[in-house]
Amino acid sequence: MLGNSASGGGQGDFTQFIFLGLVLVVFYFFMIRPQMKKSKDQKKFREALKKGDRVVTIGGIHGKILDMTDTTVTLEMVDKNHIKFEKSAISMDNSASLSDTSN
């Protein structure tokens, strides 16, 4: 009798292990992978920025790129004001919607 109950418990453990593995695979494809893709797209977007591009910062400031370094961007805003931002503060999503509405 002890032998039968032990083998049944082992089969249940294997089923739980398979279920846990499936949950991890689903989590990877629906959470981790899309976030990695978005991060890669944002990096490409920031690398492709050039002088004259119109952008929006994460804080909602609209401007045109006047000058750039490896890590910073100088924006010209309304009334010819200039302000310097980190490149990481440029919003890919908001800047893309800005260029869509200007066309």
Backbone as a chain_set.jsonl record, in Angstrom:
{"seq": "MLGNSASGGGQGDFTQFIFLGLVLVVFYFFMIRPQMKKSKDQKKFREALKKGDRVVTIGGIHGKILDMTDTTVTLEMVDKNHIKFEKSAISMDNSASLSDTSN", "coords": {"N": [[0.811, -1.199, 0.0], [1.932, 1.242, 0.723], [3.738, 1.655, -1.361], [2.056, 2.163, -3.588], [0.819, 4.641, -2.979], [3.013, 6.32, -2.885], [3.991, 6.329, -5.521], [1.859, 7.54, -6.827], [1.947, 10.115, -5.76], [4.329, 11.055, -6.826], [3.693, 11.306, -9.499], [1.848, 13.37, -9.396], [3.5, 15.439, -8.545], [5.118, 15.732, -10.797], [3.231, 16.64, -12.656], [2.577, 19.109, -11.518], [5.033, 20.35, -11.793], [5.25, 20.516, -14.589], [3.048, 22.191, -15.082], [3.903, 24.525, -13.751], [6.119, 25.131, -15.338], [4.826, 25.717, -17.784], [3.396, 28.006, -17.035], [5.524, 29.767, -16.571], [6.58, 29.947, -19.183], [4.439, 31.153, -20.569], [4.312, 33.547, -19.138], [6.79, 34.634, -19.877], [6.437, 35.052, -22.686], [4.291, 36.845, -22.763], [4.91, 38.953, -21.052], [7.728, 39.519, -20.461], [9.171, 39.331, -22.94], [7.793, 41.203, -24.754], [8.401, 43.585, -23.356], [11.185, 43.677, -23.55], [11.429, 43.987, -26.313], [10.22, 46.487, -26.679], [11.996, 48.095, -25.248], [14.288, 47.808, -26.825], [13.374, 48.99, -29.192], [13.019, 51.644, -28.29], [15.664, 52.336, -27.773], [16.749, 52.25, -30.38], [15.237, 54.314, -31.521], [16.141, 56.578, -30.063], [18.809, 56.599, -30.839], [18.526, 57.25, -33.501], [17.754, 59.876, -33.552], [18.068, 63.241, -34.713], [19.431, 66.52, -35.485], [16.982, 69.066, -35.747], [14.748, 67.435, -35.625], [11.454, 67.111, -34.369], [10.359, 66.672, -31.103], [8.926, 65.153, -28.115], [9.187, 65.383, -24.652], [9.329, 63.111, -21.828], [8.095, 64.438, -19.794], [6.316, 66.005, -21.165], [7.114, 68.226, -22.616], [7.356, 70.037, -25.561], [9.477, 70.309, -28.385], [12.161, 71.327, -30.664], [15.025, 69.69, -31.844], [18.117, 71.121, -31.271], [20.832, 70.743, -30.682], [23.04, 67.982, -30.026], [24.557, 65.561, -27.872], [26.31, 62.581, -26.829], [24.762, 61.802, -24.646], [22.987, 63.881, -24.039], [20.428, 66.253, -25.078], [19.699, 69.281, -26.658], [16.941, 71.31, -26.667], [14.873, 73.459, -28.627], [12.327, 75.575, -27.781], [9.036, 77.109, -27.852], [9.107, 80.649, -28.418], [11.845, 80.772, -28.729], [13.309, 79.703, -26.583], [15.811, 77.739, -24.927], [16.574, 74.5, -23.762], [18.218, 71.93, -21.943], [18.197, 68.399, -22.041], [18.354, 65.003, -20.859], [18.95, 62.317, -23.11], [17.445, 60.087, -22.558], [15.102, 61.137, -21.616], [13.477, 61.69, -23.718], [10.456, 60.955, -25.202], [9.445, 58.177, -26.951], [6.914, 57.252, -27.813], [5.176, 59.528, -27.551], [6.528, 61.348, -29.187], [6.353, 60.107, -31.657], [3.594, 60.227, -32.09], [3.357, 62.947, -32.329], [4.695, 63.505, -34.742], [2.989, 62.157, -36.462], [0.632, 63.679, -36.36], [1.444, 66.075, -37.411], [1.751, 65.772, -40.109]], "CA": [[0.0, 0.0, 0.0], [2.79, 2.403, 0.74], [4.31, 1.801, -2.691], [1.069, 2.755, -4.492], [0.608, 6.058, -2.681], [4.237, 7.058, -3.212], [4.076, 6.532, -6.967], [0.82, 8.5, -7.194], [2.434, 11.434, -5.37], [5.373, 11.433, -7.775], [3.033, 11.717, -10.741], [1.269, 14.688, -9.119], [4.605, 16.392, -8.525], [5.523, 15.947, -12.191], [2.187, 17.461, -13.27], [2.75, 20.464, -10.992], [6.255, 20.882, -12.403], [4.892, 20.861, -15.975], [2.168, 23.36, -15.011], [4.748, 25.667, -13.403], [6.898, 25.433, -16.536], [3.93, 26.369, -18.748], [3.118, 29.352, -16.526], [6.72, 30.567, -16.831], [6.677, 30.188, -20.626], [3.406, 32.143, -20.894], [4.764, 34.807, -18.544], [7.873, 35.151, -20.716], [5.949, 35.537, -23.976], [3.324, 37.945, -22.636], [5.384, 40.048, -20.21], [9.151, 39.84, -20.565], [9.579, 39.515, -24.34], [7.345, 42.503, -25.285], [9.124, 44.675, -22.696], [12.521, 43.71, -24.148], [11.274, 44.529, -27.661], [9.959, 47.922, -26.548], [13.253, 48.711, -24.829], [15.167, 47.827, -27.995], [12.821, 49.998, -30.104], [13.322, 52.96, -27.734], [17.089, 52.589, -27.974], [16.915, 52.574, -31.807], [14.637, 55.635, -31.729], [17.034, 57.61, -29.515], [20.021, 56.637, -31.658], [18.191, 57.811, -34.806], [17.42, 61.294, -33.437], [19.017, 64.145, -35.367], [19.086, 67.932, -35.373], [15.809, 69.461, -36.506], [13.592, 66.58, -35.303], [10.538, 67.592, -33.337], [10.182, 65.609, -30.117], [8.214, 65.437, -26.877], [9.853, 64.721, -23.524], [8.451, 62.329, -20.954], [7.339, 65.423, -19.016], [5.337, 66.666, -22.01], [7.656, 69.44, -23.228], [7.535, 69.911, -27.013], [10.571, 71.132, -28.876], [12.927, 70.917, -31.831], [16.398, 69.417, -31.443], [19.123, 72.063, -31.764], [22.176, 70.195, -30.518], [23.036, 66.684, -29.367], [25.784, 64.857, -27.516], [25.998, 61.167, -26.636], [23.757, 61.589, -23.596], [22.064, 65.001, -23.849], [19.786, 66.882, -26.23], [19.259, 70.651, -26.408], [15.703, 71.566, -27.4], [14.386, 74.825, -28.784], [10.89, 75.589, -27.565], [8.368, 78.331, -28.273], [9.795, 81.884, -28.022], [13.294, 80.558, -28.884], [13.949, 79.257, -25.345], [16.583, 76.514, -25.071], [16.692, 73.725, -22.536], [18.987, 70.711, -22.162], [17.615, 67.2, -21.45], [18.977, 63.705, -21.12], [18.298, 61.619, -24.223], [16.482, 59.131, -22.014], [13.868, 61.846, -21.297], [12.682, 61.847, -24.935], [9.429, 59.917, -25.272], [9.274, 57.625, -28.287], [5.492, 57.183, -28.147], [4.624, 60.874, -27.735], [7.185, 61.97, -30.35], [5.791, 59.472, -32.861], [2.254, 60.779, -32.31], [3.561, 64.341, -32.757], [5.022, 63.505, -36.172], [1.807, 61.701, -37.19], [-0.363, 64.735, -36.462], [1.957, 67.238, -38.167], [1.691, 65.486, -41.549]], "C": [[0.855, 1.264, 0.0], [3.387, 2.67, -0.633], [3.342, 2.473, -3.656], [0.885, 4.244, -4.235], [1.843, 6.891, -3.018], [4.344, 7.307, -4.71], [3.02, 7.514, -7.447], [1.236, 9.918, -6.865], [3.497, 11.931, -6.327], [4.769, 11.925, -9.074], [2.397, 13.101, -10.574], [2.33, 15.772, -9.095], [5.055, 16.731, -9.936], [4.514, 16.856, -12.909], [2.295, 18.912, -12.795], [3.978, 21.128, -11.6], [5.985, 21.317, -13.839], [4.024, 22.119, -15.988], [2.974, 24.62, -14.691], [5.592, 26.095, -14.602], [6.06, 26.155, -17.581], [3.604, 27.8, -18.314], [4.314, 30.267, -16.799], [6.88, 30.898, -18.309], [5.666, 31.255, -21.05], [3.809, 33.518, -20.352], [5.851, 35.437, -19.4], [7.323, 35.762, -22.0], [4.987, 36.709, -23.869], [3.829, 39.128, -21.822], [6.833, 40.44, -20.523], [9.548, 40.159, -22.003], [9.076, 40.836, -24.93], [8.074, 43.688, -24.647], [10.533, 44.803, -23.259], [12.47, 44.321, -25.544], [11.055, 46.043, -27.606], [11.228, 48.664, -26.149], [14.226, 48.825, -26.001], [14.692, 48.879, -29.002], [13.119, 51.412, -29.612], [14.787, 53.313, -27.937], [17.358, 52.96, -29.429], [16.396, 53.979, -32.101], [15.582, 56.735, -31.259], [18.318, 57.719, -30.308], [19.768, 57.31, -33.004], [17.832, 59.298, -34.744], [18.5, 62.144, -34.1], [18.553, 65.584, -35.19], [17.891, 68.236, -36.271], [14.578, 68.603, -36.237], [12.752, 67.238, -34.218], [10.23, 66.418, -32.411], [9.353, 66.106, -28.938], [8.951, 64.697, -25.769], [8.831, 63.924, -22.73], [7.582, 63.26, -20.118], [6.341, 66.22, -19.84], [5.823, 67.943, -22.672], [7.922, 69.179, -24.703], [8.692, 70.798, -27.443], [11.222, 70.55, -30.108], [14.376, 70.751, -31.391], [17.347, 70.415, -32.104], [20.522, 71.463, -31.75], [22.072, 68.877, -29.76], [24.448, 66.27, -28.998], [25.399, 63.39, -27.349], [24.852, 60.955, -25.656], [22.741, 62.703, -23.452], [21.547, 65.549, -25.179], [19.402, 68.294, -25.816], [18.057, 70.921, -27.303], [15.431, 73.055, -27.483], [12.871, 74.75, -28.668], [10.299, 76.887, -28.103], [9.119, 79.536, -27.712], [11.314, 81.73, -27.977], [14.011, 80.232, -27.577], [14.665, 77.941, -25.601], [16.662, 75.819, -23.729], [17.38, 72.403, -22.862], [18.345, 69.551, -21.39], [18.521, 66.011, -21.676], [18.233, 63.054, -22.284], [17.227, 60.658, -23.722], [15.151, 59.794, -21.657], [12.995, 62.074, -22.534], [11.726, 60.664, -25.041], [9.221, 59.465, -26.709], [7.802, 57.663, -28.703], [4.898, 58.56, -28.422], [5.245, 61.574, -28.936], [6.643, 61.395, -31.643], [4.394, 60.025, -33.145], [2.331, 62.227, -32.744], [3.836, 64.409, -34.247], [3.85, 63.028, -37.018], [0.793, 62.812, -37.386], [0.12, 65.918, -37.267], [1.887, 67.012, -39.657], [0.336, 65.691, -42.111]], "O": [[0.517, 2.245, -0.663], [3.524, 3.83, -1.021], [3.772, 3.287, -4.474], [0.804, 5.029, -5.18], [1.716, 8.055, -3.399], [4.748, 8.393, -5.125], [3.269, 8.258, -8.396], [0.914, 10.841, -7.613], [3.554, 13.128, -6.611], [5.282, 12.863, -9.684], [2.409, 13.908, -11.503], [2.101, 16.887, -9.562], [5.341, 17.89, -10.237], [4.904, 17.735, -13.678], [2.124, 19.839, -13.588], [3.967, 22.325, -11.887], [6.445, 22.378, -14.26], [4.237, 23.012, -16.809], [2.748, 25.669, -15.295], [5.759, 27.289, -14.851], [6.533, 27.108, -18.2], [3.544, 28.702, -19.15], [4.136, 31.413, -17.212], [7.274, 32.012, -18.654], [6.006, 32.162, -21.81], [3.66, 34.529, -21.038], [5.837, 36.647, -19.627], [7.702, 36.875, -22.364], [4.881, 37.497, -24.809], [3.24, 40.207, -21.887], [7.104, 41.603, -20.821], [10.205, 41.171, -22.247], [9.863, 41.543, -25.56], [8.337, 44.686, -25.318], [11.03, 45.917, -23.43], [13.359, 45.084, -25.922], [11.637, 46.788, -28.394], [11.5, 49.749, -26.664], [14.911, 49.838, -26.142], [15.51, 49.58, -29.598], [13.436, 52.29, -30.415], [15.115, 54.46, -28.238], [18.119, 53.892, -29.692], [17.026, 54.741, -32.834], [15.801, 57.713, -31.973], [18.869, 58.811, -30.442], [20.688, 57.88, -33.59], [17.625, 59.919, -35.786], [19.685, 61.814, -34.055], [17.415, 65.833, -34.793], [17.793, 67.741, -37.393], [13.467, 69.003, -36.588], [13.274, 67.839, -33.279], [9.89, 65.323, -32.86], [9.112, 67.303, -28.782], [9.3, 63.527, -25.921], [7.624, 64.049, -22.938], [6.454, 62.91, -19.771], [5.594, 67.028, -19.289], [5.017, 68.68, -23.239], [8.619, 68.229, -25.06], [8.866, 71.902, -26.928], [10.898, 69.446, -30.547], [14.897, 71.582, -30.647], [17.381, 70.541, -33.328], [21.299, 71.65, -32.686], [21.155, 68.669, -28.965], [25.409, 66.577, -29.703], [24.282, 63.0, -27.69], [24.058, 60.028, -25.819], [21.715, 62.503, -22.802], [22.137, 65.34, -26.239], [18.838, 68.491, -24.74], [18.13, 70.784, -28.524], [15.712, 73.812, -26.554], [12.216, 73.971, -29.361], [11.0, 77.673, -28.74], [9.707, 79.445, -26.634], [11.993, 82.473, -27.269], [15.215, 80.466, -27.472], [14.2, 77.119, -26.39], [16.798, 76.462, -22.688], [17.156, 71.824, -23.925], [17.992, 69.704, -20.221], [19.357, 66.015, -22.579], [17.022, 63.224, -22.424], [16.218, 60.442, -24.393], [14.167, 59.095, -21.418], [11.887, 62.596, -22.414], [12.147, 59.509, -24.978], [8.867, 60.262, -27.578], [7.483, 58.062, -29.823], [4.194, 58.743, -29.415], [4.559, 62.32, -29.634], [6.488, 62.119, -32.626], [4.045, 60.267, -34.301], [1.45, 62.696, -33.464], [3.286, 65.26, -34.945], [3.717, 63.44, -38.17], [0.159, 62.899, -38.438], [-0.694, 66.697, -37.763], [1.958, 67.976, -40.419], [0.127, 65.492, -43.308]]}, "num_chains": 1, "name": "protein.A"}
